[in-house]
Amino acid sequence: MTLKVAIHGAAGRMGRGLLQVGLQYQNIKIVAAIEREDHPLLGHKLVEDDRCPLLIDDLDVIEFADVLIDFSHPEAILPAAEHAAKFRKPFVSGTTGFHEDVRNALYDLADQIPMLLAPNMSLGVNLMLSMLENAASKLPEDWEAEILELHHRFKKDSPSGTAMALAAALAKGRSAHLEDIIKTERPRVTERPRGREEIGVMALRGGDVVGEHCVYLFGTGERIELTHRATDRMIFVRGALHAARWIVGRAPGRYSMRDTLDL
């Protein structure tokens, strides 16, 4: 069965990757490449391939797709999801950096359509999330956790959505509320030692690094390090297409990449 895919944010780095990879699949058809209304490349093909659709700004073309994949901007994700709900189409998004009120609105839309929001579409990262939650639930309370993430100099959000998801997995494993224990910055001088319950999340930016996340679990006299390094951005593209195929036909609700791996 051929999967008909619409891409929102098609002119971005991830959107172009979806076009390039999706057009190589025999069982996938890219039916729409969508961008904002003032994009300079509207009316043009982003990939030199006869099967590549012209770039347009009309979200209503979602009606002719089986699923909408979104890699856009924090301000653009909600209108895209609303159009997916309008036509009762599954919605898969890797967009990060949006506010809590947008997240809540997206969750409301998930009552109408199947929705998968993933800060990282990598299958390896999502296996790592499962491993961390399990480790945090098993280790004693005196173990401490820190996360260090590294990305290219152009990345806008900090810490990354993936780093926040890793922190959330640790908090869930500890049966704790992330907002109560997360630390994304520390003073140069502090008068008290680090709280054992804290989860530190620190970000580095530079060069052309695709993405690197290292989680440190500190015990007394020992340390565990779990690291995921992305060296090719196409892992996120392949993960998104995997999620798109998986979600078609599912009941309305909120799903994660971990669901697609049966974790």
Backbone as a ProteinNet text record, in pm:
[ID]
protein_1_A
[PRIMARY]
MTLKVAIHGAAGRMGRGLLQVGLQYQNIKIVAAIEREDHPLLGHKLVEDDRCPLLIDDLDVIEFADVLIDFSHPEAILPAAEHAAKFRKPFVSGTTGFHEDVRNALYDLADQIPMLLAPNMSLGVNLMLSMLENAASKLPEDWEAEILELHHRFKKDSPSGTAMALAAALAKGRSAHLEDIIKTERPRVTERPRGREEIGVMALRGGDVVGEHCVYLFGTGERIELTHRATDRMIFVRGALHAARWIVGRAPGRYSMRDTLDL
[TERTIARY]
84.4	0	87.8	60.1	137.3	90.5	185	155.3	167.6	60.4	59.8	92.6	203.7	258.4	256.9	209.2	222.7	328.3	413.3	522.8	502.5	497.2	485.2	620.8	669.9	806.1	902.1	853.5	926.3	1057.1	1070.2	1191.9	1301.2	1269.7	1370.3	1465.4	1562.9	1664	1602.8	1512	1448.1	1345.5	1273.7	1174.6	1237.5	1349.8	1420.9	1470.3	1514.1	1557.9	1444.6	1325.9	1208.4	1175	1185.8	1160.9	1262.5	1388.5	1493.9	1481.4	1458.7	1450.2	1315.7	1207	1074.1	1056	1117.5	1104.1	1179.2	1265.9	1339.9	1260.3	1155.5	1075.4	970.7	957	855.9	715.1	704.5	573.4	535.5	603.1	570.3	554.1	449.2	426.9	415.3	502.6	495.8	392.8	278.1	169.2	167.4	239.3	238.9	363.9	421.5	533.9	486.7	472.6	404.5	501.9	490.2	571.5	486.5	548	478.4	448.1	350.6	298.4	397.2	499.8	595.5	728.9	731.8	859.1	902.1	1028.4	1073.3	1074.6	1067.7	1074.4	937.4	830.6	697	685.1	623.6	607.8	723.7	826.6	943.4	952.5	1026.4	1058.1	1185.4	1184.8	1301.4	1398.1	1351	1433.9	1413.6	1523.3	1514.2	1466.3	1335.9	1273.2	1132.7	1093.2	961.8	848.3	873.3	768.7	759.5	852.3	853.3	747.8	656.7	554	613.6	546.2	587.3	561.8	644.3	628.1	507.9	415.1	293.7	271.9	175	144.7	2.5	-59.4	-199.7	-209.8	-243.2	-254.8	-375.1	-469.2	-586.8	-554.4	-435.7	-399.4	-378.8	-375.1	-364.2	-478.7	-589.6	-705.9	-669.7	-569	-536	-421.5	-378.7	-269.7	-325	-244.9	-278.3	-228.3	-123.2	-59.5	15	22.1	98.5	220.7	339.1	462.9	505.6	529.2	561.8	702.1	785	912.5	918.9	850.8	838.3	896.7	813.8	856.8	754.8	796.2	703.2	573.5	581.3	462	375.5	431	360.5	300.6	340.7	297.5	147.7	93.3	-47.6	-141.1	-122.8	-209.6	-202.3	-84.6	-70.8	-150.9	-141.2	-215.1	-365.5	-407.2	-550	-603.9	-523.3	-567.2	-569.4	-473.8	-476.8	-604.8	-641.8	-764.8	-888.3	-882.9	-995	-1028.6	-923.5	-944.8	-928.2	-918.5	-906.8	-786.4	-672.1	-549.5	-451	-380.1	-277.4	-169.9	-113.5	-17	109.5	222.7	353.9	441.1	499.5	579	707	813.9	941.1	978.2	883.3	907.4	922.4	1017.1	1040.3	1041.3	1046.7	1062.1	932.9	816.1	690.4	650	562.2	522.8	421.9	405.6	317.6	173.4	128.2	-9.8	-31.2	71.2	63.1	59.1	141.7	142.2	4.1	-57.6	-189.6	-293.9	-283.8	-376.6	-356.5	-231.9	-203.4	-260.6	-246.1	-300.3	-452.3	-516.4	-662.1	-698.8	-620.1	-646.6	-627	-544.1	-520.8	-645.2	-747	-874.4	-947.9	-905.1	-972.4	-893.4	-761.2	-675.4	-559.2	-501.1	-377.7	-264.4	-188.8	-85.2	41.8	153.4	283.2	375.1	411.2	504.6	635	743.8	871.6	982.4	1049.9	1160.6	1277.2	1280.7	1386.9	1327.9	1338.6	1281	1377.4	1495.8	1593.7	1544.7	1553.3	1513.2	1608.6	1737.5	1835.5	1809.2	1775.5	1745.4	1624.1	1524.4	1403.5	1424.2	1514.9	1555.2	1627.6	1710.8	1782.9	1686.5	1578.1	1477.3	1420.4	1390.8	1337.2	1439.6	1564.9	1671.8	1689.2	1682.1	1701.4	1588.8	1466.8	1354.2	1366.3	1405.4	1421.9	1536.1	1649.6	1763.6	1728.4	1659.9	1623.6	1529.5	1446.2	1352.2	1420.2	1537.6	1606.5	1718.4	1784.1	1898.5	1853.9	1937.8	1904.5	1888.9	1823	1792.6	1917	2029.2	2148.3	2229.6	2183.5	2248.2	2203	2297.1	2269.8	2275.3	2206.7	2199.1	2229.9	2308.4	2339.4	2330.5	2288.9	2278.1	2356.4	2438.2	2512.9	2476	2432	2394.7	2474.8	2507.5	2589.1	2523.8	2510	2451.6	2525.7	2496.8	2555	2520.2	2594.6	2582.5	2452.8	2378.2	2254.7	2131.2	2143.9	2025.9	1970.5	1839.1	1776.5	1736.2	1683.8	1636.7	1747.3	1744	1844.8	1784.6	1791.5	1842.8	1756.8	1809.5	1737.3	1613.4	1517.7	1398.6	1433	1535.8	1578.2	1634	1716.2	1770.9	1659.3	1558.4	1445.2	1367.8	1357.6	1289.9	1368.9	1501.7	1585.7	1568.4	1564.1	1542.2	1405.1	1304.6	1169.2	1164.9	1241.3	1245.9	1308.3	1414	1476.3	1379.1	1311.1	1216	1102.7	1053.1	944.9	990	1112.2	1164.2	1176.4	1196.8	1207.7	1072.9	967.4	834.2	838.6	911.4	927.5	870.5	843.5	797.6	919.2	938.3	1057.9	1075.9	968.2	980.9	1033.5	1021.2	1067.1	1215.8	1276.4	1413.5	1510.8	1462.3	1551.4	1631.2	1757.8	1844.8	1910.1	1878.3	1937.7	2047.6	2071.6	2184.2	2218.5	2342.6	2387.3	2471.3	2467.6	2549.4	2697.8	2782.3	2926.9	2977.4	2918.7	2954.8	2826.8	2827.1	2710	2750.6	2660.8	2692.2	2647.9	2574.6	2529.2	2567.8	2587.6	2622	2503.4	2533	2430.9	2329.2	2201.6	2098.9	2097.4	2089.2	2094.5	1977.1	1866.4	1747.8	1753	1845.7	1852.7	1885.3	1832.6	1874	1926.5	2056.3	2117.7	2115.2	2080	2078	2156.3	2268.5	2356.6	2373.9	2387.8	2393.2	2521.8	2578.2	2691.7	2651.9	2702.4	2671.3	2800.2	2815.6	2932.5	2947.6	3012.7	3044.9	2923.6	2936.2	2829.2	2776.9	2784.1	2743.7	2594.5	2562.3	2422.1	2347.1	2406.8	2343	2415.4	2442.4	2507.1	2447.7	2409.5	2351.5	2419.8	2471.7	2536.2	2469	2426.9	2364.4	2460.5	2489.5	2578.1	2494.7	2513.5	2451.1	2563.4	2566.1	2676.2	2637.4	2711	2702.3	2828.8	2840.5	2962.6	3064.6	3174.6	3278.1	3253.3	3147.2	3119.9	3034.1	3035.6	2961	2917	2793	2740.7	2725.1	2768	2750.3	2675.4	2567.4	2492.5	2498.9	2550.4	2570.1	2508.2	2441.7	2393.3	2452.6	2518.1	2575.5	2508.9	2455.4	2397.9	2501.4	2539.2	2637.8	2575.4	2448.9	2379.2	2235.5	2195.8	2061.8	1951.3	1986.9	1887.5	1828.5	1892.4	1832.5	1698	1686.5	1561.2	1454.7	1498.2	1406.8	1351.4	1439.8	1394.6	1303.7	1334.8	1249.1	1111.5	1106.2	977.9	892.2	953.3	878.2	832.2	914.2	873.6	750.9	753.7	641	515.6	533.1	418.2	348.4	425.9	364.8	295.7	357	302.5	171	158.4	45	-83.1	-71.8	-191.8	-280.4	-407.1	-501.9	-516	-434.3	-445.1	-563.8	-608.5	-717.2	-666.7	-755.1	-712.8	-644.4	-545.9	-473.4	-331	-259.9	-120.7	-29.3	65.7	160.3	302.6	397.2	538.6	616.4	741.3	826.7	847.3	843.2	858.8	743.1	625.6	511.6	538.8	604.6	630.3	730.4	808.6	907.3	857.8	732.3	673.1	757.2	802	884	797.5
-120.2	0	125	218.1	341.6	440.8	494.6	593.8	732.4	810.7	946.3	1045.4	1116.5	1202.1	1348.5	1435.3	1579.6	1627.1	1719	1769	1917.8	1953.7	2094.3	2141	2252.7	2295.6	2233.1	2214.1	2136.6	2200.4	2332.6	2398.9	2402.6	2357.6	2353	2235.5	2228.2	2123.3	1984.6	1964.9	1834.9	1809.7	1914.9	1899.1	1855.7	1916.7	1877.7	1733.6	1697	1558.8	1460.6	1496	1410.7	1395.3	1504.2	1497.6	1407	1425.4	1348.5	1199.1	1165.6	1024.2	964.8	1039.6	987.7	954.5	1033.7	1010.3	884.7	832.4	710.8	583.9	596.2	480.2	451.1	324.3	285	290.9	272.9	266.4	395.7	504.9	636.3	735.7	816.8	922.6	1056.1	1150	1283.9	1363.7	1390.9	1457	1607.6	1657	1802.4	1845.2	1957.9	2021.9	2162.7	2188.9	2310.1	2400	2531.6	2630	2752.6	2846.9	2970.9	3052.4	3141.1	3211.5	3309.9	3351.5	3447.5	3382.8	3250.2	3184.4	3213.7	3249.1	3287.9	3173.9	3049.4	2936.1	2878.9	2946.4	2899.6	2888.6	2777.3	2754.6	2682.1	2650.3	2580.3	2439	2352.7	2220.9	2229.9	2162.9	2165.3	2052	1951.7	1837.9	1816	1797	1774.2	1632.2	1616.4	1485.8	1512.8	1443.2	1465.6	1441.5	1356.2	1321.7	1422.9	1516	1613.6	1720.9	1742.7	1847.5	1986.5	2083	2222.6	2269.8	2360.6	2416.3	2510.3	2488.2	2569.4	2614	2704	2753.3	2717.2	2621.2	2585.9	2460.7	2478.7	2365.6	2275.5	2325.3	2244.4	2123	2119.7	2002.1	1878.3	1899.5	1786.1	1687.2	1738.4	1653.8	1534.1	1548	1444.2	1354	1370.5	1289.5	1188.5	1088.4	992.7	1040.9	1123.9	1168.8	1298.7	1384.6	1509.1	1498	1523.4	1529.2	1674.9	1721.8	1862.6	1876.6	1954.1	2000.9	2149.8	2229.7	2371.4	2458.9	2546.7	2641.9	2641.6	2685.4	2687.6	2762.9	2868.5	2946.8	2880	2783.5	2724.3	2587.7	2523.5	2386	2376.7	2469.3	2459.6	2475.1	2575.6	2582.8	2456.7	2397.4	2273.6	2161.1	2148.4	2043.6	2067.3	2192.8	2224.5	2183.4	2202	2159.7	2007.6	1940.8	1794.5	1745.9	1810	1772.2	1803	1911.8	1950.2	1839.2	1772.2	1667.3	1526.9	1519.6	1391.7	1311.2	1378	1313.6	1299	1188.2	1172.4	1280.7	1317.6	1427.8	1381	1393	1356.7	1480.7	1519.2	1641.6	1625.2	1681.6	1687.5	1829.6	1922.8	2062.7	2075.4	2157.2	2178.7	2327.9	2361.6	2500.3	2577.5	2510.8	2584.6	2593.9	2691	2719.5	2617.3	2619.3	2522.8	2536.4	2660.6	2676.7	2613.3	2616.1	2549.1	2398.4	2349.6	2205.4	2159.4	2236.6	2198.9	2198.7	2295.2	2300.4	2179.9	2139.5	2020.7	1895.8	1887.8	1771.8	1765.5	1881.6	1883.9	1829.5	1864.1	1815.9	1664.3	1609.5	1464.9	1386	1454.4	1386.9	1357.5	1426.4	1411	1326.1	1328.3	1258.7	1189.7	1087.7	1032.2	1131.7	1158.2	1260.9	1207.9	1226.1	1185.1	1305.8	1350.4	1461.6	1404.6	1426.6	1369.7	1472.3	1512.6	1606.6	1546.5	1413.5	1345.7	1220.5	1209.5	1097.1	979	992.2	884.6	762.7	645.8	523.7	495.3	528.2	505.8	590.7	718.5	807.2	757.4	708.8	664.4	533.7	450.2	335.2	382.7	485.7	543.2	598	661.1	712.2	600	487.9	373.8	319.7	311.4	262.8	352.3	485	578.8	570.8	564.1	554.1	428.6	318.6	193.1	204.1	263.2	277.8	364.7	476.6	567.6	502	411.1	343.4	237	190.5	81.5	129.7	240	286.2	349.3	341.2	402.9	554.4	613.2	756.2	843.7	788.7	872.3	884.8	822.6	841.8	974.7	1042.5	1174.4	1168.9	1261.5	1259.7	1397.1	1397.8	1519	1486.8	1584.7	1567.7	1678.8	1640.3	1737.6	1716.7	1823.8	1812.2	1910.4	1866.7	1944.8	1947.7	2068.7	2084.6	2193.3	2200	2298.7	2441.7	2533.4	2673.1	2740.2	2681	2742.7	2701.3	2604.3	2555.5	2665.3	2684.5	2798.5	2770.3	2650	2623.6	2561.2	2595.4	2547	2543.9	2430.1	2300.7	2242.7	2144.5	2083.3	2010.3	1992.2	1915.4	1773	1717.2	1581.1	1575.5	1675	1678.6	1688.4	1768	1780.1	1648.7	1577.1	1447.6	1346.3	1350.1	1261.5	1292.3	1422	1461	1414.9	1425.1	1381.4	1231.1	1155.1	1009.7	974.7	1047.5	1025.6	1058.9	1172.7	1213.4	1111.9	1063.7	965.9	837.7	795.5	675.2	690.7	815.1	844.5	880.3	881.4	924.1	1066	1152.4	1292	1385.2	1510.2	1612.7	1686.2	1681.8	1738.5	1885.5	1963.1	2107.1	2138.7	2044.8	2067.5	2040.2	1965.5	1919.2	1953.3	2006	2034.3	2162.2	2161.9	2278.6	2299	2410.2	2437.5	2543.2	2594.8	2686.7	2685.3	2719.5	2724.7	2850	2908.7	3027.7	2991.2	3088.9	3064.2	3020.5	3077.6	3039.4	3004.4	2890.5	2849.6	2815.7	2843	2820.8	2682.5	2611.6	2479.6	2374.9	2251.7	2146.2	2113.5	2047.2	2005.3	1914.2	1941.5	1854.1	1720.1	1611.6	1479.9	1456.5	1521.5	1500.4	1578.6	1674	1759.1	1679.4	1726.2	1677.1	1798	1803.9	1915	1892	1995.4	1986.5	2105.1	2077.3	2181.9	2168.8	2284.1	2286.7	2351.4	2293.9	2351	2371.6	2476.9	2506	2538.8	2477.1	2509.2	2417.6	2467.9	2387.4	2336.4	2215.4	2156	2026.9	2017	1894.5	1867	1749.7	1713	1700.7	1633.8	1619	1515.3	1551.6	1458.1	1478.6	1368.9	1374.7	1271.4	1316.7	1226.2	1241.6	1130.1	1128.2	1061.3	1131.2	1079.7	1040.3	919.2	872.5	846	926.1	923.4	847.8	742	677.2	709.1	659	678.5	573.6	620.6	529.1	467	508.8	456.1	554.4	538.7	629.2	553.2	579.1	524.6	639.3	617.9	717.5	653.1	716.3	673.9	786.6	757.7	861.2	820.1	915.6	896.8	1007.7	967.3	1063.6	1047.3	1154.5	1154.2	1212	1135.4	1181.7	1209.3	1174.6	1193.3	1233.9	1349.9	1402.4	1313.2	1226.2	1141	1038.5	1016.8	924.8	979	1111.7	1172.1	1161.2	1172.8	1158.5	1016.6	918.4	779.4	746.6	803.4	782.3	844.2	962.7	1029.1	949.7	896.5	815.7	684.4	628.2	509.2	540.9	656.4	696.1	722.4	785.6	817.3	690.2	590.1	465.1	394.6	402.8	333.9	395	528.4	596.6	591.5	570.4	566.2	449	479	376.1	363.9	437.9	433.2	517	487.5	563.8	701.8	801.7	932.7	918.9	1004.5	1000	1047.5	1057.2	1099.9	978.4	979.6	869.8	924	833.7	871	776	811.4	722.3	590.3	594.4	469.9	374.7	428.9	344	270.9	338	276.4	162.3	162.2	56.6	-46.6	-27.9	-118.8	-125.5	-7.6	-1.2	33.4
0	0	0	-88.1	-96.9	8.7	86.3	188.7	127.8	134.1	79.9	192.4	175.8	281.4	239.4	330.5	314.9	413.9	369.9	453.9	480.2	607.6	647.1	698.8	644.5	673.6	573.4	451.4	350.9	306.6	319.4	272.9	379.5	499.3	604.7	585.8	673.9	662.6	670.1	765.9	781.2	671.8	632.3	526.3	395.3	360.7	239	248.5	367.6	386.7	366.3	415.5	396	247.7	174.2	30.5	-38.8	-6.8	-71.9	-42.9	83.1	120.7	80.2	104.5	73.2	-73.3	-158.8	-302.6	-347.5	-261.4	-295.1	-264.7	-182.8	-143.8	-250.8	-283.5	-380.9	-321.7	-190	-126	-53.4	-87	-31	-145.4	-137.7	-235.7	-161.9	-195.1	-136.5	-215.9	-154.1	-226.6	-206.6	-105.6	-82.7	-7.4	-50.7	18	54.3	184	231.3	308.2	285.8	357.1	390.7	459.1	495.6	369.5	382	265	201.4	273.9	217.6	180.3	171.3	142.1	-1.8	-23.3	-158.5	-260.5	-215.2	-308.4	-344.2	-302.9	-339.6	-491.8	-535	-677.9	-742.5	-663.5	-714.8	-656.5	-723.3	-670.8	-587.3	-472.5	-384.9	-416.3	-488.3	-528.5	-677.9	-748.7	-893	-919.9	-918.2	-940.7	-993	-1096.3	-1156.5	-1058.3	-957.9	-861.2	-747.6	-739.4	-630.1	-654.8	-561	-579.5	-566.6	-624.9	-610.8	-467.8	-421.1	-286.9	-285.6	-192.2	-182.7	-38.3	-19.2	115.6	159.5	92.2	117.2	204.4	332.2	423.3	392.5	315.6	284	196.2	136.3	54.7	141.8	273.3	365.2	342	290.1	262.9	174.6	89.5	-6.8	39.2	163.6	219.3	319	348.6	455	589.9	588.8	712.5	684.4	786.6	777.4	867.3	809.7	887.2	896.4	1018.7	1043.6	1101.9	1033.6	1088.9	1057	1136.9	1104	1214	1272.6	1374.3	1488.6	1607.1	1720.1	1691.2	1607.4	1576.6	1469.8	1397.2	1283.1	1312.3	1420.5	1444.5	1472.5	1550.8	1587.8	1467.8	1380.7	1261.6	1176	1166.3	1088.2	1151.9	1283.6	1354.2	1344.3	1349.7	1337.6	1201.1	1096.3	963.5	952.9	1017.2	1018.9	1086.5	1196.8	1266.6	1181.4	1108.6	1021	922.5	871.1	771.7	831.1	965.8	1036.6	986.7	977.8	931.9	1047.7	1057	1160.5	1147.1	1260.8	1266.2	1336.6	1267	1322.4	1319.8	1433.4	1437	1517.8	1461.9	1532.3	1569.8	1557.4	1592.8	1744.6	1788.2	1931.5	1961.3	2089.4	2131	2148	2136.6	2151	2297.7	2327.7	2465.2	2518.1	2647.9	2713.9	2668.1	2640.5	2595.2	2457.9	2373.2	2243.4	2263.4	2353.9	2382.6	2429.8	2518	2568.3	2456.4	2366.6	2253.3	2161.1	2142.7	2061.9	2127.6	2258.7	2330.4	2316.5	2315.3	2295.4	2157.6	2056.6	1921.1	1910	1997.6	1995.7	2036.3	2087.6	2113.3	1981.8	1874.3	1744.9	1645.3	1655.4	1559.3	1631.4	1570.1	1627.2	1608.8	1714.9	1712.1	1776.7	1708.3	1761.9	1762.5	1882.4	1899.3	1953.7	1881.4	1923.8	1905.7	2013.1	1998.2	1921.6	1915.9	1842.2	1778.6	1646.2	1573.3	1561	1616.7	1609.6	1686.9	1624.7	1693.9	1809.6	1791.5	1897.4	2020	1999.6	2111.9	2188.7	2116.9	2184.6	2261.1	2213.3	2293.9	2419.3	2405.4	2519.5	2624.2	2581.7	2675	2760.6	2697.4	2770.7	2870	2826.6	2914	3035.8	3014.5	3124.9	3227.2	3177.3	3269.6	3355	3292.4	3365.6	3466.8	3424.7	3515.8	3636.2	3610.4	3719	3818.8	3772.2	3862.3	3947.4	3902.8	3972.6	4063.7	4029.6	4107.6	4240	4343.5	4472.1	4461.6	4559.9	4556.9	4567	4614.6	4630.2	4500.7	4392.2	4263.1	4202.6	4137.3	4080.4	3927.7	3862.6	3716.4	3658	3551.8	3476.5	3327.2	3248	3103.1	3034.5	2938	2858.2	2711.3	2646.5	2504	2419.8	2298.3	2206.6	2069.4	2012.5	1879.4	1801.5	1672.4	1582.3	1627	1577.9	1623.6	1580.9	1486.8	1438.6	1518.6	1608.3	1680.4	1769.6	1763	1829.7	1973.6	2002.8	2138.5	2223.5	2352	2445.4	2586.6	2655.8	2610	2496.4	2428.8	2318	2367.9	2277.9	2313.4	2353.9	2291	2325.2	2466.7	2502.1	2637.9	2741.2	2712.7	2804.1	2813.9	2702.3	2704	2786.1	2775.6	2856.9	3005.1	3038.4	3177.7	3226.2	3140.3	3176	3199.9	3120.7	3139.5	3274.2	3311	3441.9	3554.7	3542.2	3645.6	3658.1	3544.7	3548.5	3616.8	3587.7	3652.8	3802.9	3847	3990.7	4053	3970.7	4017.1	4071.8	4002.1	4044.3	3937.3	3977.7	3883.9	3830.1	3700.2	3639.4	3675	3670	3693.5	3834.3	3926.3	4063.7	4081.5	3989.4	4011.4	3898.3	3788.4	3676.7	3700.4	3658.2	3666.4	3530.6	3464.5	3334.1	3341.9	3461.5	3483.6	3631.9	3661.7	3800.2	3820.5	3941	3967.8	3968.1	3939.5	3937.5	4074.2	4176.9	4314.2	4387.7	4455.6	4532.7	4675.1	4767.7	4907.8	4955.7	4873.8	4917	4813.1	4855.8	4759.9	4669.1	4562.2	4466.3	4534.7	4514.2	4568.6	4495.5	4567.1	4504.4	4410.6	4436.7	4354.1	4222.9	4211.5	4092.7	3967.1	3853	3721.9	3645.9	3628.6	3557.8	3407.5	3332.1	3185.8	3130.9	3068.6	3018.2	2866.7	2799.2	2653.2	2604.1	2497.8	2426.7	2281.1	2218.1	2078.7	2003.4	1884.7	1804.9	1685.3	1583.3	1467.2	1393.3	1339.7	1259.2	1320.2	1452.8	1521.8	1499.9	1448.8	1424.6	1556.5	1652.5	1783.2	1867.5	1991	2083	2221.6	2285.2	2419.9	2507.6	2619.1	2714.2	2850.2	2906.2	3038.5	3135.4	3245.1	3348.2	3469.3	3515.5	3638.9	3738.8	3846.3	3941.2	4068.3	4097.6	4227	4304.5	4424.7	4502.3	4459.4	4398.5	4353.5	4217	4149.7	4014.8	3936.6	3805.9	3718.6	3593.4	3551.5	3426.2	3327.8	3204.6	3098.7	2981.6	2941.6	2822.9	2721	2603	2501.7	2369	2306.9	2170.5	2084.8	1974.7	1880.7	1744.9	1695.2	1560.9	1465	1363.5	1266.5	1130	1115.8	988.1	1017.1	970.2	996.7	939.2	845.5	782.5	879.6	995.1	1093.1	1141.3	1151.2	1195.5	1085.8	961.5	848.1	842.6	851.2	845.8	963.5	1080.3	1196.6	1176.9	1116.8	1092.2	994.2	890.9	794.3	858.1	944.9	1021.4	1105.9	1174.7	1259.8	1176.6	1060	974.2	928.1	889.8	845.4	961.7	1080	1197.2	1242.5	1236.7	1300.2	1217.7	1086.8	1001.7	1044.1	1067.6	1110.3	1261	1337.8	1484	1531.8	1651.9	1713.2	1754.3	1764.5	1815	1950.4	1972.6	2098.6	2080.3	2192.6	2190.8	2189.5	2095.6	2082.5	2085.8	2105.4	2107.2	2017.1	1990.1	1912.4	1984	2114.7	2191.1	2163.9	2138	2101.5	1970.3	1876.8	1746.2	1756.8	1865.5	1888.7	1989.1	2036.3	2134.6	2261.4	2309	2430.5	2551.7
[MASK]
+++++++++++++++++++++++++++++++++++++++++++++++++++++++++++++++++++++++++++++++++++++++++++++++++++++++++++++++++++++++++++++++++++++++++++++++++++++++++++++++++++++++++++++++++++++++++++++++++++++++++++++++++++++++++++++++++++++++++++++++++++++++++++++++++++++++

